[in-house]
Amino acid sequence: MDNEDEEPILGMDEDEVDTREIYGGLVPILGTLFSTTLAMLVAVPIAMGIAVFLSELAPQWLGKPVGVAIELLAAIPSIIYGMWGLFFFGPFIASIFGGSSVSLLVAGLVLAIMIIPFMAALSRDAINITPDVLKESAYAVGATKFEVIKDIVFPYAKAGILGSMIISLGRALGETMAVAFVIGGIFSLPEKLTDPTVSIPVVLANNFAESSGLSLSALYYLAFVLFLVSFLVIFAAKHYFLRRVKL
């Protein structure tokens, strides 16, 4: 396919200006960062609440089945979350906040819903390894349940909890199918959360097969940016887990 016949994939025509201006990746990079940040802001407090509830507060008859349900939700393929977001969750959010049913807000919330079970399951496992003797000693000197969780459980499980957050962040950064269904695929910077936009994985998935020449090179650069960010996230997670093992 000739360059003139190629559909512009990053917002400008290939013959207008030089390569760097044509294939700027600002929109997908910011779309990825915005949607991931929104997802983490929503997911972290909810996942921590679930993990603490299952580990420290829930009675056994309730904690076990809920824990199994959380693990099952963590194993659901991301495309299922994407389809659910497109047909049910997106229209519901649009009816409340207005705007489109595919948008940055919907993408961030669907990502959050997708990583909450994953983060909660990992954090619960980290909390569960806190030695009972530490908690019992705190209770023996009159500490309340809240004080035990705040001063004993969280400090002991901190490295594992941080590791679960970073791994969940890495999953959110590289997520393609769920986001592709609900982010909108529009190559423009969103002025508000209810505007559609695009992310790096979505640009790669939608354009890689049909691209050639300079447009293909631009996609390789975007893929490298995503790889670099994901690599740094996984490296950080490994660092925290190694520290946790040494403690």
Buried (B, 14 or more C-beta within 10 A) or exposed (E): EEEEEBEBBBBBEBEEEEEEEBBBBEBBBBBBBBBBEBBBEBBBEBBBBBBBBBBBEBEEEEBEEBBEEBBEBBEEEBEEBBBBBBEEBBBEBBEEEEBBBBBBBBBBBBBBBBBBBBBBBBBBBBBBEBEEEBBEEBBEEEBEEEEBBEEBBBEBBBBBBBBBBBBBBBBBBBBBBBBBBBBBBBBEBBEEBBBBBBBBBBBBBBBBEEBEEBBBEBBEEBBEBBEEBBEEBBEBBEBBBEBBEEE
